[in-house]
Amino acid sequence: MPLLTRVAPAIGLFFLAPLNAEALMGNFPIASPIGVVGLLAILPLYGAGALFIRELVRRTGRGWPTMLALGLAYGMFEEAFITQTLWNENWVDVRILDYGYMPAMGTALPWILFMAGVHTIWSISAPIAIVETLAGTRRTTPWLKKRGFVIVGVLFFAYSVFAAVGNAVNEGGTLAGLPQFIGAAVVVVGLVVLGLRLRRSAPAVEGRAPSPWTVFAFALAAGAIFVLLYAVDPTGLSPWLAIPVPAWGSVLIYLALFATVGTLVRRWSHRSNWSDAHRLALAAGAMLTYAWHSFPWKPTLTVPISQTVDLTSNTITTIGAIVLLVIAARRVTT
């Protein structure tokens, strides 16, 4: 197999992960030069991170339970040590931690839960699921040889150190104390260990999973609840939904949502008719949630962006997401 053909899925994931995580969400407008520069700057973080996780899972013969656990570990690692948003009370000039702030921990639980969902599903899992669908018969096989896998891992961790130091310098020092960093490290390591101890899902059981269209609608509904719940945060990045939900209520809804989605998807994925189409339906629901939600969402760049540029960027990324999903859907039906 020619080299370019062999590594094409890896290249696709390397670029799709940051595009999905930041451009489709509405953070980095791609119609703006500064937005494009920002995306290029985070390629080693999201692209190499998602690719490293995917290759590690597939090379060790594990499945989606491990993928999700490592995706969550990735999210906590990024937010605690690289961007340090878990401790930054004034990130991009927004008081992101005022809502539900816990002085003893130096952070806010609603923000932690929001970041947990954002990274586990949108930064890592959805891009992997979509590119694996496009990969066809190579869906669960490694895309990189050992040397490429090592290079991607080194790139990710080297960039993480560089970015963490750069952010600390820009903020005038680290934003958390040693106990907070130790606690975050314990959580990240614990999630990695847990993920690597998990094996593939249990064998199929009796019963049938809902149709892919039903799963797609479920993913859209769950995604809508998730993103709208953050929009009620009066001091958040995009507080456009004026519903007075107390922070403790927000936490309970997040936890109930995660438990419900996790339970149902786990049950459905053990059914004998669970297929690539169902996995794509979940990823498509997540991706299109970001697509529509990018319009009320405000870019997180520190430079002003016009509404025209923002609207143009969101329209372009939404159309791109739809086209990509149509191609992927045709892949599972042919």
Disulfide bonds with the S-S distance in Angstrom:
none
